[in-house]
Amino acid sequence: IGSEVKDLKVGMRVGVGPQTGCCNNCFDCKRGEEQLCAKKIKSYNSPTGDQNQPYTYGGFSKNLRVKAQWAFPIPEGIPPVVAGPLLCAGITTWTPFVHNKIGKGMKVGICGFGGLGHMAV
């Protein structure tokens, strides 16, 4: 762990979603919407520009090196089988709620009850 990382510690359980990087300079990154960055680095088979880790291999990796902003601490009480879906489908379904300022007591419609619809409910 790098010396500038403050929120993560060696041995801490973390999860990484479908994205492992962004430019941090574009309009979307500067407004906190890094997942919309045109230069994002995806977790699976994306070139990284780094000689030590030239491509990302996601869940098929033996090891994964990622910037701290893309490593999310997973509380001990949450089993990995529950945490995994939250890192992809969870954020995919949560984002529209945030963008549309959906709050407690408001009603929404969920179309479909497959993977994403199930997560949204």
N, C-alpha and C positions, 0 to 999 in steps of 0.2 A: 504494500500500500504506500502510495506516494506521501511525501511529507506535508503536502498541502491539503490532503484529504482529512477532514475533521469529523464527519458523521459516520464513518465506517471504521471497523477495527478488524484485525486479523482474527479469523475464526468465526466471525459473524456470518450468520446465514443470510444470503441475499438471493434475489432472483433478477433475471434479465429478461426483458420482453423482446418483441420482434425488431427492435431498433437498438443499435449500439453506438450511434454517433450522429452528429449534425454539424453544420458549419459554425453555429453560434453567432453568425454575423448578419444573416438575411432578415427580412421583415418578420417572417414567421418565428424565427428563433428569438429575436429581440422582444417579441410580444408574448413569449412563453409557450408558443405552439411548435416546439421543436419537431414534433411528429409530422408536421407538414413541410419541413425543410426539403427543398429540391435536391440537396446534396446529402441527404441522410444516408447513414450506413446501416443496412439491414443486418439482422442477426445471422442470416443464412446466405452463404456464398456471395458475399459482396467484397469487392476489393477495398482494402483499408488504406493503401498508400504507405504501409509500414513494412519494412523488410523482415522484421522479426515475426510478424503475423500478417502475411500478405492477403489472406482472405478470412472471412468469418465463416464458421461452420456450425453455429448455433448449438442445438441439442446433441449434435453428433460429435462435438468437440471433446477431447480429453481434458483440455484446459480452455479457459476463456479469459481474455484480458479485455477489460472494458473501463472506460472513464467512469469515475465515481457517480456522475449525474445519471448514469444508466443502470446502476446497481441499486436495487430497492431492498431495504431490510425487510425480512419476513419474520414476524413475531413467532416466538417458540410455540405458541398455542395453535398455530395454523399449520396443518399438515401439508407437505409438498403437493399432494394430489389436489388440494383445494387452492393452494397459492398459484400453481401454474396457470390455470385458466384466467385468473384475475390479471395476469401480466399481459395478456393479449386480448381475449374477448371482453374481459372486464373493462379495460380502458376504452376499447372500441365502443362499447355501449354506454359508458359513463360520459364520454366527451359530449354527445348531444344534450345530455341533461345539463351539463355545465354551460355550454354555449347558449342554451335557451333559458337559462336561469330557472330551471325546474326546482321547486322547493317543497318542503313538507306541506302536505295537504293538497297539493296540486294533482290533477289527474292527467295521465298520459295514456296513449294507446301503443301497445307493443304488437307489431305485425309479425306473425310467425313465432313458433315456439321450438325452434331448433337450437343450435348451439348459442348463437348470439341472443336470440329472443329469450331463451331460458336464463341466460346470464343477466339480462336487463331486468327480468322480473325479480 
